[in-house]
Amino acid sequence: MIFYTTISLAQEVVVSGKVTDNGQPLPGVNVLVKGTTKGTVTDFDGNFSINVLKEDVLVFNYIGYVPQEHEVGTTTNFDISLKEDLELLDEVVVVGYGTQKKKEVTGAVNNVGSEALEKMPTPDLGTALQGQVAGVNVQASSGAPGAAANIQIRGVGSITGSTEPLYVVDGIPYQSNPNIAPSQIKSVDILKDGASAAIYGVRASNGVILITTKTGDPGKVRVDFTAWGGIQNITSGTPLMDTHQQFYYDQLRADATGIPSSVLSENPRALENNSDFIGAIQNDNAAIQNYELNVASGKGDLQINANVNYFNQEGIIINSGYDRLATRLTGSMNKKKFKMFASVGFQNENTSSEPWAIYERAITQRPWSTPLEELPTNGDIVQIPDQNEITYSYLSGIMSNTDETNTKRFNIALSASYEILKGLTYQVRAGSNFLNSTRDRFQPKYTIIDAGGNYVPAASRPQARSNEDYTWNERYTLENILTYNKSFGKHNLNFTGTYSLEQYTNRTTGLLMSFAENGNNEIRVPNAAVSISNPVGQIQETALVGMMGRLQYSYDSRYLLSVSLRRDGTSQFRVDNRFDVFPGVSLGWNVDQESFWNVDFISGLKLRASYAELGNNRVGANPYIASPVIEQGINYLYGYNQELTPGLAQRRFANPDISWETAIAQNIGIDVTMWNDRIQFTADVYRNQKQNMILGQQLPLSAGANVTRENNEVEIYRTFTLNAGDMTNTGLELALNYKNQTEYGLNYNIGLTFTKNVNEVTNLNGIERGYAGGRPSLTMGSMDHTTFMAVGHEAASFFLVQTDGIIRTDEELKEYQETINPTARLGDVRYVDQDGDGQITDNDRVYAGSGMPDFESGIIASLGYKGFDFFIQGYYSHGAKIYNGSRLFAYAQSRHTDLVGMWSPQNPTSDVPLVTYSQSENVRSQSDLWLEDGTYFRIRTITLGYDLSRVIGQESGISKARVYVSAVNPFTFTKYRGYDPEVGGENILMRGVDRGNYPVSRQFLLGAQISF
């Protein structure tokens, strides 16, 4: 209701008024002149005053209320009564094969919009999601440019199969992470519970991430340009001895072994050098930059959106980097009963990877060696003046190695629907994804001569080598969807039926080339090679057919029911095991809609429960585990002349009874909104039981399938695959969000998430502990395993030999020699003999934790005031263990600064063991000496911005001109002594194992956003 008085038509006037809610004043209401940034806010009594023109329109906006617009005209006094926005809970979320009002969602579904994603300056969707959604664990697999983060929804989903969620982009499923630029995404909907994900059947046991790309806006053309760039640095590392410390340590070692140091005889100039080889492989102040142009438009029934994104990141380790050019065009048409949508995307990615194990090779070098930049060179001939040519060449010989990968992705999604009868709609979806990848690993010719000019063959690479690998992936999807909506009285029904077909083809080819000793490193084509290995490769084809039916029912928006049933069949398994059925059911109750509900400050209260059965057909790299496969590599002598002839044979056992992994998922949840949606709270408790997990059982050598290589056996050939493992994930998820604005015009939003997941392996087919992994070094193959699958513990738990300090006294030494190790000496690590058999074996390993956190939490806060905006995000991970492999390696290579204070007769109380050589019992990786607390709190992003459009004015046609500064990973608080406590690892067995992983960098950025 509006009361006003009349004035004369002056050019500019002062208007005032009061804003209320049912007669109660509303402080902090935004009063803006439409189309400008000019405005004010109401005071504590709801009053306001502002200078305006008679042709202006005032917009009254307040969180939790319906906005109102009023023309000024001849009005000088406004009396505005705002109404609560009862449609807030009618927000629509994507639930797979359709949408649903948030108020009526019965599963555990989270939505993250583009506004939240764009606050994170990152090229990776996973990194942008970290800490934003309870139950979604995101850990960096590596800090390398272009490396995608590991995403796990509600814990580990499989032991040997895929643990990543299913990605669906614009309705089309992807084989793996689509690596879409976050700037092209309109929204992300995450299906966490089984009932929500069950509609995707055999691929949904690890959760589902639904991505909707940006579309146009009707009635206007909007252009957005964003650019940001900055520098990156490494913030920590493994402390290594300098030259003086190294000399001191060498003397301690000489005293302990009785072998004099030979450093000065090998390098008379040793004391003149203090080389930093770690610094030599780092790229300080590495550049990072991002540019994006988005054009959205719509007219009548047609909407269109075009997006171009270019991202470039130099690596903080030499020879590494990543750049991506991503383009996407989307269009939609809504013509009465006919609707159509199309999306086309193309990406070109170039990834440069650092030389293999370069960090460990740099640690190995001694600080008294000649710096890399001072080595005399002549083309590919390098002189090493020190008498350690072989060790030196481990690093110098790989500095010029390159590992370049080019990846091209092309994807298209098309859907069309027609309303046949009122409420009955038929929709067809078609999509295809293509990926072509070329990887070229080149090791140039490298000639080493010693100080006297003599050729050193053991340190040289006389012939350049090149590995070329090619990958072609194709995926086709066709879905037929029939939906029926019917409302009668207070009853609402929705039925969805789907029939889908999918086909996936993967082809790989690889070859190895060697070039002439007198060749040129710049010529790398096959025609220049003097030898080319037989090309190797494979073709994998799989097909999937699925039928799904889902019924959604609500009564008066109070009582909610969703029931789904999906039947899937896959070509990966034999006919008898090819098909299975996966049901899901969920219930919801909007308590606040009941007549007895009279709690005014609670505007929404919903209870949810769900149950579902799901499958997982992503069971490893071999899609033919159920069928005999004929393979190459079996060469034999043939004929009178006994010529070596290529042969084919079945090299491994197949299991015709193998089938998909299954999961039973249960969930109970509650959603609460208070004070007109200012406070939102969600809690979920879940239990996911993984059953029939695929495991590999080792057969005896007598099975006849063993294949040996030099010094080791290829175990995969005598591995029999079967469904035998069980595992559970039980957890609690909490999410709290509060948003409000003050009477002074300060808008603020605070969000908190908490996740606790308890993972436990419950069955390994009779094995209590096995499936070892987690070797903490790339180059020291003799190191022990650190992680195992064990019944009663988390997947990939650490099982290590406990230590009980250092042997410091003769009494302690005598006791240890008599009971465990007769060759022990003072300064050795004292291991605990758990089984009392008088020796240290694998039976003495005990559970020592895992790389999974006990719980994790995220915090997000944003502020806005008169054109200024501030954003901060933090992430806390508690209780994970990290195996500090880089620290162990530095000990084993006699390089860690701790060794300056190692045990010696002069330092008999030291806690640092005596280390005299790399194979010492004191530097065994089976020891818990290298296991550390991985708890950390990281300020993930801090951003401060200002919108210059308030200064520029609307006459320029610019609606937004924001500049900002941002810091990414500026602060990390942790007791961990390695490079970085965020150790996701390349697979589940490597989670929490730091073997000199590529570190996560600290970034400082400057950016700008312009819209018109």
Solvent accessible surface area in square Angstrom, and as a share of the most:
residue,aa,sasa,rsa
1,M,161,0.72
2,I,66,0.33
3,F,119,0.50
4,Y,136,0.52
5,T,82,0.47
6,T,104,0.60
7,I,51,0.26
8,S,91,0.58
9,L,123,0.61
10,A,42,0.33
11,Q,154,0.68
12,E,100,0.45
13,V,19,0.11
14,V,94,0.54
15,V,0,0.00
16,S,39,0.25
17,G,9,0.08
18,K,80,0.34
19,V,0,0.00
20,T,16,0.09
21,D,24,0.12
22,N,124,0.64
23,G,59,0.56
24,Q,124,0.55
25,P,52,0.33
26,L,14,0.07
27,P,40,0.25
28,G,0,0.00
29,V,0,0.00
30,N,28,0.15
31,V,0,0.00
32,L,70,0.35
33,V,7,0.04
34,K,110,0.46
35,G,56,0.54
36,T,51,0.30
37,T,37,0.21
38,K,92,0.39
39,G,35,0.34
40,T,41,0.24
41,V,32,0.18
42,T,0,0.00
43,D,60,0.31
44,F,142,0.59
45,D,75,0.39
46,G,0,0.00
47,N,63,0.32
48,F,12,0.05
49,S,64,0.41
50,I,15,0.08
51,N,68,0.35
52,V,1,0.00
53,L,60,0.30
54,K,76,0.32
55,E,117,0.52
56,D,27,0.14
57,V,36,0.21
58,L,0,0.00
59,V,27,0.16
60,F,0,0.00
61,N,66,0.34
62,Y,11,0.04
63,I,40,0.20
64,G,8,0.07
65,Y,11,0.04
66,V,65,0.38
67,P,74,0.46
68,Q,42,0.19
69,E,93,0.42
70,H,32,0.14
71,E,132,0.59
72,V,1,0.01
73,G,31,0.30
74,T,47,0.27
75,T,14,0.08
76,T,28,0.16
77,N,67,0.35
78,F,2,0.01
79,D,54,0.28
80,I,1,0.00
81,S,25,0.16
82,L,1,0.00
83,K,117,0.50
84,E,74,0.33
85,D,33,0.17
86,L,145,0.72
87,E,108,0.48
88,L,60,0.30
89,L,40,0.20
90,D,41,0.21
91,E,78,0.35
92,V,88,0.50
93,V,8,0.05
94,V,39,0.23
95,V,11,0.06
96,G,1,0.01
97,Y,8,0.03
98,G,31,0.30
99,T,85,0.49
100,Q,29,0.13
101,K,93,0.39
102,K,79,0.33
103,K,36,0.15
104,E,32,0.14
105,V,11,0.06
106,T,8,0.04
107,G,8,0.07
108,A,4,0.03
109,V,30,0.18
110,N,39,0.20
111,N,59,0.30
112,V,10,0.06
113,G,27,0.26
114,S,29,0.19
115,E,128,0.57
116,A,31,0.24
117,L,0,0.00
118,E,76,0.34
119,K,69,0.29
120,M,10,0.04
121,P,16,0.10
122,T,20,0.11
123,P,26,0.16
124,D,13,0.07
125,L,10,0.05
126,G,1,0.01
127,T,29,0.17
128,A,0,0.00
129,L,0,0.00
130,Q,4,0.02
131,G,8,0.07
132,Q,31,0.14
133,V,7,0.04
134,A,4,0.03
135,G,2,0.02
136,V,7,0.04
137,N,15,0.08
138,V,3,0.02
139,Q,11,0.05
140,A,17,0.13
141,S,27,0.17
142,S,35,0.22
143,G,18,0.17
144,A,27,0.21
145,P,6,0.04
146,G,31,0.30
147,A,36,0.28
148,A,40,0.31
149,A,12,0.10
150,N,48,0.25
151,I,8,0.04
152,Q,15,0.07
153,I,9,0.05
154,R,7,0.02
155,G,14,0.13
156,V,1,0.00
157,G,5,0.04
158,S,0,0.00
159,I,12,0.06
160,T,64,0.37
161,G,13,0.12
162,S,31,0.20
163,T,32,0.19
164,E,50,0.23
165,P,0,0.00
166,L,2,0.01
167,Y,5,0.02
168,V,3,0.02
169,V,4,0.02
170,D,25,0.13
171,G,15,0.15
172,I,3,0.02
173,P,0,0.00
174,Y,22,0.08
175,Q,68,0.30
176,S,55,0.36
177,N,31,0.16
178,P,7,0.05
179,N,23,0.12
180,I,6,0.03
181,A,1,0.01
182,P,10,0.06
183,S,14,0.09
184,Q,4,0.02
185,I,0,0.00
186,K,102,0.43
187,S,18,0.12
188,V,0,0.00
189,D,0,0.00
190,I,0,0.00
191,L,0,0.00
192,K,14,0.06
193,D,2,0.01
194,G,5,0.05
195,A,13,0.10
196,S,17,0.11
197,A,2,0.01
198,A,1,0.01
199,I,2,0.01
200,Y,3,0.01
201,G,0,0.00
202,V,0,0.00
203,R,9,0.03
204,A,2,0.01
205,S,15,0.10
206,N,6,0.03
207,G,4,0.04
208,V,0,0.00
209,I,0,0.00
210,L,6,0.03
211,I,2,0.01
212,T,37,0.21
213,T,0,0.00
214,K,33,0.14
215,T,36,0.21
216,G,5,0.05
217,D,53,0.28
218,P,85,0.53
219,G,68,0.66
220,K,111,0.47
221,V,97,0.56
222,R,84,0.31
223,V,27,0.15
224,D,33,0.17
225,F,80,0.34
226,T,21,0.12
227,A,20,0.16
228,W,21,0.07
229,G,22,0.21
230,G,22,0.22
231,I,72,0.37
232,Q,1,0.01
233,N,35,0.18
234,I,33,0.17
235,T,70,0.41
236,S,52,0.34
237,G,26,0.25
238,T,17,0.10
239,P,64,0.40
240,L,37,0.19
241,M,3,0.01
242,D,54,0.28
243,T,1,0.00
244,H,134,0.60
245,Q,65,0.29
246,Q,0,0.00
247,F,45,0.19
248,Y,111,0.42
249,Y,0,0.00
250,D,7,0.04
251,Q,100,0.45
252,L,17,0.08
253,R,59,0.21
254,A,11,0.08
255,D,94,0.49
256,A,25,0.19
257,T,57,0.33
258,G,62,0.59
259,I,121,0.62
260,P,109,0.69
261,S,56,0.36
262,S,57,0.37
263,V,10,0.06
264,L,90,0.45
265,S,78,0.50
266,E,65,0.29
267,N,7,0.03
268,P,108,0.68
269,R,100,0.37
270,A,0,0.00
271,L,105,0.52
272,E,126,0.57
273,N,12,0.06
274,N,97,0.50
275,S,12,0.08
276,D,95,0.49
277,F,8,0.03
278,I,24,0.12
279,G,32,0.31
280,A,36,0.28
281,I,0,0.00
282,Q,38,0.17
283,N,50,0.26
284,D,95,0.49
285,N,87,0.45
286,A,1,0.00
287,A,39,0.30
288,I,4,0.02
289,Q,60,0.26
290,N,14,0.07
291,Y,91,0.34
292,E,18,0.08
293,L,77,0.38
294,N,10,0.05
295,V,53,0.30
296,A,6,0.04
297,S,25,0.16
298,G,8,0.08
299,K,174,0.74
300,G,67,0.64
301,D,63,0.33
302,L,101,0.50
303,Q,48,0.21
304,I,79,0.40
305,N,5,0.03
306,A,39,0.30
307,N,3,0.02
308,V,68,0.39
309,N,3,0.02
310,Y,77,0.29
311,F,0,0.00
312,N,36,0.19
313,Q,18,0.08
314,E,77,0.34
315,G,1,0.01
316,I,5,0.03
317,I,10,0.05
318,I,34,0.17
319,N,57,0.29
320,S,13,0.09
321,G,12,0.11
322,Y,11,0.04
323,D,31,0.16
324,R,3,0.01
325,L,73,0.36
326,A,0,0.00
327,T,46,0.27
328,R,15,0.05
329,L,88,0.44
330,T,2,0.01
331,G,20,0.20
332,S,27,0.18
333,M,64,0.29
334,N,76,0.39
335,K,112,0.47
336,K,184,0.78
337,K,100,0.42
338,F,67,0.28
339,K,106,0.45
340,M,75,0.33
341,F,40,0.16
342,A,34,0.26
343,S,0,0.00
344,V,52,0.30
345,G,2,0.02
346,F,77,0.32
347,Q,6,0.03
348,N,34,0.17
349,E,10,0.04
350,N,54,0.27
351,T,39,0.22
352,S,26,0.17
353,S,39,0.25
354,E,50,0.22
355,P,5,0.03
356,W,156,0.55
357,A,9,0.07
358,I,5,0.02
359,Y,18,0.07
360,E,4,0.02
361,R,57,0.21
362,A,1,0.00
363,I,0,0.00
364,T,18,0.10
365,Q,1,0.00
366,R,48,0.17
367,P,1,0.01
368,W,17,0.06
369,S,0,0.00
370,T,4,0.02
371,P,20,0.13
372,L,29,0.15
373,E,141,0.63
374,E,102,0.46
375,L,17,0.09
376,P,66,0.42
377,T,92,0.54
378,N,112,0.58
379,G,76,0.73
380,D,42,0.22
381,I,67,0.34
382,V,13,0.07
383,Q,44,0.19
384,I,0,0.00
385,P,43,0.27
386,D,4,0.02
387,Q,112,0.50
388,N,33,0.17
389,E,26,0.12
390,I,78,0.39
391,T,50,0.29
392,Y,0,0.00
393,S,12,0.08
394,Y,91,0.35
395,L,0,0.00
396,S,10,0.06
397,G,6,0.06
398,I,26,0.13
399,M,43,0.19
400,S,74,0.48
401,N,20,0.10
402,T,38,0.22
403,D,20,0.10
404,E,78,0.35
405,T,33,0.19
406,N,40,0.20
407,T,16,0.09
408,K,88,0.37
409,R,48,0.17
410,F,78,0.32
411,N,12,0.06
412,I,62,0.32
413,A,8,0.06
414,L,69,0.34
415,S,16,0.10
416,A,23,0.18
417,S,16,0.10
418,Y,108,0.41
419,E,51,0.23
420,I,84,0.43
421,L,114,0.57
422,K,192,0.81
423,G,13,0.13
424,L,41,0.20
425,T,33,0.19
426,Y,84,0.32
427,Q,41,0.18
428,V,48,0.28
429,R,31,0.11
430,A,38,0.30
431,G,8,0.07
432,S,13,0.08
433,N,18,0.09
434,F,59,0.25
435,L,36,0.18
436,N,71,0.37
437,S,20,0.13
438,T,55,0.32
439,R,90,0.33
440,D,35,0.18
441,R,81,0.30
442,F,4,0.02
443,Q,51,0.22
444,P,15,0.09
445,K,26,0.11
446,Y,24,0.09
447,T,27,0.16
448,I,0,0.00
449,I,39,0.20
450,D,30,0.16
451,A,62,0.48
452,G,63,0.61
453,G,41,0.40
454,N,91,0.47
455,Y,107,0.41
456,V,24,0.14
457,P,88,0.56
458,A,75,0.58
459,A,8,0.06
460,S,18,0.12
461,R,27,0.10
462,P,56,0.35
463,Q,57,0.25
464,A,5,0.04
465,R,92,0.34
466,S,0,0.00
467,N,39,0.20
468,E,24,0.11
469,D,48,0.25
470,Y,61,0.23
471,T,34,0.20
472,W,84,0.30
473,N,29,0.15
474,E,57,0.26
475,R,18,0.06
476,Y,98,0.37
477,T,7,0.04
478,L,77,0.38
479,E,1,0.00
480,N,45,0.23
481,I,2,0.01
482,L,74,0.37
483,T,27,0.16
484,Y,86,0.33
485,N,77,0.40
486,K,95,0.40
487,S,75,0.48
488,F,98,0.41
489,G,83,0.79
490,K,107,0.45
491,H,59,0.26
492,N,57,0.29
493,L,56,0.28
494,N,32,0.17
495,F,88,0.37
496,T,2,0.01
497,G,15,0.15
498,T,9,0.05
499,Y,92,0.35
500,S,2,0.01
501,L,80,0.40
502,E,10,0.04
503,Q,94,0.42
504,Y,29,0.11
505,T,19,0.11
506,N,19,0.10
507,R,98,0.36
508,T,38,0.22
509,T,49,0.29
510,G,5,0.05
511,L,37,0.19
512,L,68,0.34
513,M,0,0.00
514,S,21,0.14
515,F,9,0.04
516,A,28,0.22
517,E,111,0.50
518,N,140,0.72
519,G,29,0.28
520,N,88,0.45
521,N,29,0.15
522,E,138,0.62
523,I,89,0.45
524,R,83,0.30
525,V,84,0.48
526,P,63,0.39
527,N,151,0.78
528,A,38,0.29
529,A,21,0.16
530,V,88,0.51
531,S,60,0.39
532,I,83,0.42
533,S,49,0.32
534,N,124,0.64
535,P,80,0.51
536,V,84,0.48
537,G,50,0.48
538,Q,95,0.42
539,I,104,0.53
540,Q,27,0.12
541,E,96,0.43
542,T,24,0.14
543,A,47,0.36
544,L,15,0.07
545,V,31,0.18
546,G,1,0.00
547,M,71,0.32
548,M,9,0.04
549,G,23,0.22
550,R,12,0.04
551,L,70,0.35
552,Q,21,0.09
553,Y,60,0.23
554,S,6,0.04
555,Y,61,0.23
556,D,47,0.24
557,S,30,0.20
558,R,40,0.14
559,Y,92,0.35
560,L,7,0.04
561,L,55,0.27
562,S,17,0.11
563,V,59,0.34
564,S,6,0.04
565,L,96,0.48
566,R,2,0.01
567,R,103,0.37
568,D,0,0.00
569,G,2,0.02
570,T,2,0.01
571,S,51,0.33
572,Q,20,0.09
573,F,3,0.01
574,R,103,0.38
575,V,113,0.65
576,D,136,0.70
577,N,40,0.20
578,R,71,0.26
579,F,84,0.35
580,D,55,0.29
581,V,61,0.35
582,F,4,0.02
583,P,45,0.28
584,G,4,0.04
585,V,54,0.31
586,S,5,0.03
587,L,99,0.49
588,G,8,0.07
589,W,90,0.32
590,N,4,0.02
591,V,10,0.06
592,D,23,0.12
593,Q,71,0.32
594,E,17,0.08
595,S,116,0.75
596,F,126,0.52
597,W,60,0.21
598,N,125,0.64
599,V,48,0.28
600,D,139,0.72
601,F,87,0.36
602,I,31,0.16
603,S,46,0.29
604,G,4,0.04
605,L,28,0.14
606,K,13,0.06
607,L,71,0.35
608,R,10,0.04
609,A,40,0.31
610,S,14,0.09
611,Y,81,0.31
612,A,0,0.00
613,E,58,0.26
614,L,4,0.02
615,G,0,0.00
616,N,2,0.01
617,N,12,0.06
618,R,32,0.12
619,V,9,0.05
620,G,44,0.42
621,A,93,0.72
622,N,44,0.23
623,P,9,0.06
624,Y,71,0.27
625,I,22,0.11
626,A,1,0.01
627,S,42,0.27
628,P,83,0.52
629,V,48,0.27
630,I,110,0.56
631,E,36,0.16
632,Q,93,0.42
633,G,49,0.47
634,I,66,0.33
635,N,84,0.43
636,Y,103,0.39
637,L,105,0.52
638,Y,140,0.53
639,G,40,0.38
640,Y,214,0.81
641,N,113,0.58
642,Q,102,0.45
643,E,112,0.50
644,L,124,0.62
645,T,37,0.22
646,P,103,0.65
647,G,10,0.10
648,L,127,0.63
649,A,36,0.28
650,Q,88,0.39
651,R,29,0.11
652,R,66,0.24
653,F,83,0.35
654,A,23,0.18
655,N,14,0.07
656,P,64,0.40
657,D,108,0.56
658,I,0,0.00
659,S,25,0.16
660,W,6,0.02
661,E,4,0.02
662,T,29,0.17
663,A,2,0.02
664,I,37,0.19
665,A,5,0.04
666,Q,76,0.34
667,N,5,0.03
668,I,118,0.60
669,G,5,0.05
670,I,51,0.26
671,D,34,0.18
672,V,17,0.10
673,T,14,0.08
674,M,34,0.15
675,W,122,0.43
676,N,30,0.15
677,D,11,0.06
678,R,42,0.15
679,I,29,0.15
680,Q,50,0.22
681,F,61,0.25
682,T,42,0.24
683,A,16,0.12
684,D,3,0.02
685,V,81,0.47
686,Y,3,0.01
687,R,101,0.37
688,N,15,0.07
689,Q,49,0.22
690,K,11,0.05
691,Q,61,0.27
692,N,68,0.35
693,M,1,0.00
694,I,5,0.03
695,L,1,0.01
696,G,17,0.17
697,Q,67,0.30
698,Q,85,0.38
699,L,31,0.15
700,P,84,0.53
701,L,109,0.54
702,S,104,0.67
703,A,38,0.29
704,G,64,0.62
705,A,14,0.11
706,N,58,0.30
707,V,27,0.15
708,T,90,0.52
709,R,129,0.47
710,E,153,0.69
711,N,148,0.76
712,N,92,0.47
713,E,45,0.20
714,V,34,0.20
715,E,96,0.43
716,I,94,0.48
717,Y,20,0.07
718,R,39,0.14
719,T,29,0.17
720,F,55,0.23
721,T,28,0.16
722,L,33,0.17
723,N,42,0.21
724,A,12,0.09
725,G,0,0.00
726,D,41,0.21
727,M,1,0.00
728,T,15,0.09
729,N,0,0.00
730,T,51,0.30
731,G,8,0.07
732,L,61,0.30
733,E,4,0.02
734,L,56,0.28
735,A,28,0.21
736,L,73,0.36
737,N,37,0.19
738,Y,68,0.26
739,K,55,0.23
740,N,19,0.10
741,Q,12,0.05
742,T,40,0.23
743,E,41,0.19
744,Y,152,0.58
745,G,9,0.08
746,L,55,0.28
747,N,54,0.27
748,Y,50,0.19
749,N,40,0.21
750,I,70,0.36
751,G,13,0.13
752,L,73,0.36
753,T,17,0.10
754,F,57,0.24
755,T,11,0.06
756,K,78,0.33
757,N,32,0.16
758,V,78,0.45
759,N,5,0.03
760,E,66,0.29
761,V,0,0.00
762,T,60,0.35
763,N,53,0.27
764,L,1,0.00
765,N,64,0.33
766,G,73,0.71
767,I,66,0.34
768,E,123,0.55
769,R,77,0.28
770,G,16,0.16
771,Y,57,0.22
772,A,40,0.31
773,G,10,0.09
774,G,4,0.04
775,R,98,0.36
776,P,0,0.00
777,S,7,0.04
778,L,58,0.29
779,T,37,0.22
780,M,24,0.11
781,G,59,0.57
782,S,78,0.51
783,M,11,0.05
784,D,28,0.14
785,H,54,0.24
786,T,0,0.00
787,T,0,0.00
788,F,17,0.07
789,M,1,0.00
790,A,3,0.02
791,V,45,0.26
792,G,39,0.37
793,H,55,0.25
794,E,37,0.17
795,A,1,0.01
796,A,3,0.02
797,S,0,0.00
798,F,0,0.00
799,F,13,0.05
800,L,1,0.00
801,V,0,0.00
802,Q,76,0.34
803,T,33,0.19
804,D,79,0.41
805,G,38,0.37
806,I,4,0.02
807,I,0,0.00
808,R,73,0.27
809,T,60,0.35
810,D,99,0.51
811,E,130,0.58
812,E,53,0.24
813,L,26,0.13
814,K,125,0.53
815,E,113,0.51
816,Y,11,0.04
817,Q,60,0.27
818,E,122,0.55
819,T,75,0.44
820,I,31,0.16
821,N,41,0.21
822,P,103,0.65
823,T,111,0.65
824,A,5,0.04
825,R,104,0.38
826,L,45,0.22
827,G,0,0.00
828,D,22,0.12
829,V,4,0.02
830,R,52,0.19
831,Y,9,0.03
832,V,47,0.27
833,D,30,0.15
834,Q,75,0.33
835,D,70,0.36
836,G,62,0.60
837,D,68,0.35
838,G,30,0.29
839,Q,98,0.44
840,I,42,0.21
841,T,44,0.26
842,D,79,0.41
843,N,108,0.55
844,D,0,0.00
845,R,15,0.05
846,V,40,0.23
847,Y,84,0.32
848,A,25,0.20
849,G,11,0.10
850,S,4,0.03
851,G,8,0.08
852,M,25,0.11
853,P,18,0.11
854,D,68,0.35
855,F,58,0.24
856,E,16,0.07
857,S,32,0.21
858,G,2,0.02
859,I,69,0.35
860,I,29,0.14
861,A,20,0.15
862,S,21,0.14
863,L,71,0.35
864,G,20,0.19
865,Y,85,0.32
866,K,117,0.49
867,G,20,0.20
868,F,108,0.45
869,D,38,0.20
870,F,64,0.27
871,F,10,0.04
872,I,48,0.24
873,Q,1,0.00
874,G,1,0.01
875,Y,6,0.02
876,Y,62,0.24
877,S,3,0.02
878,H,66,0.30
879,G,20,0.19
880,A,9,0.07
881,K,66,0.28
882,I,4,0.02
883,Y,0,0.00
884,N,1,0.01
885,G,1,0.01
886,S,3,0.02
887,R,19,0.07
888,L,0,0.00
889,F,4,0.02
890,A,0,0.00
891,Y,3,0.01
892,A,2,0.02
893,Q,33,0.15
894,S,2,0.01
895,R,10,0.04
896,H,7,0.03
897,T,38,0.22
898,D,43,0.22
899,L,0,0.00
900,V,43,0.25
901,G,31,0.30
902,M,1,0.01
903,W,19,0.07
904,S,9,0.06
905,P,99,0.62
906,Q,141,0.63
907,N,53,0.27
908,P,61,0.39
909,T,105,0.61
910,S,11,0.07
911,D,105,0.55
912,V,28,0.16
913,P,3,0.02
914,L,7,0.04
915,V,0,0.00
916,T,19,0.11
917,Y,125,0.47
918,S,38,0.24
919,Q,107,0.48
920,S,10,0.07
921,E,83,0.37
922,N,5,0.02
923,V,8,0.04
924,R,72,0.26
925,S,1,0.01
926,Q,7,0.03
927,S,1,0.00
928,D,38,0.20
929,L,48,0.24
930,W,0,0.00
931,L,33,0.16
932,E,16,0.07
933,D,60,0.31
934,G,1,0.01
935,T,26,0.15
936,Y,6,0.02
937,F,62,0.26
938,R,7,0.03
939,I,22,0.11
940,R,19,0.07
941,T,1,0.01
942,I,44,0.22
943,T,9,0.05
944,L,89,0.44
945,G,4,0.03
946,Y,48,0.18
947,D,27,0.14
948,L,65,0.32
949,S,1,0.01
950,R,92,0.33
951,V,111,0.64
952,I,78,0.40
953,G,20,0.19
954,Q,61,0.27
955,E,162,0.73
956,S,60,0.39
957,G,48,0.46
958,I,41,0.21
959,S,55,0.36
960,K,65,0.28
961,A,9,0.07
962,R,34,0.13
963,V,60,0.35
964,Y,19,0.07
965,V,78,0.45
966,S,6,0.04
967,A,15,0.11
968,V,8,0.04
969,N,13,0.07
970,P,6,0.04
971,F,107,0.44
972,T,47,0.27
973,F,122,0.51
974,T,51,0.30
975,K,172,0.73
976,Y,14,0.05
977,R,134,0.49
978,G,7,0.06
979,Y,17,0.06
980,D,13,0.07
981,P,10,0.06
982,E,18,0.08
983,V,11,0.06
984,G,2,0.02
985,G,4,0.04
986,E,120,0.54
987,N,76,0.39
988,I,21,0.10
989,L,42,0.21
990,M,14,0.06
991,R,12,0.04
992,G,3,0.02
993,V,1,0.00
994,D,3,0.01
995,R,41,0.15
996,G,14,0.13
997,N,38,0.19
998,Y,19,0.07
999,P,7,0.04
1000,V,28,0.16
1001,S,8,0.05
1002,R,77,0.28
1003,Q,20,0.09
1004,F,95,0.40
1005,L,9,0.04
1006,L,118,0.59
1007,G,5,0.05
1008,A,36,0.28
1009,Q,31,0.14
1010,I,63,0.32
1011,S,4,0.02
1012,F,111,0.46
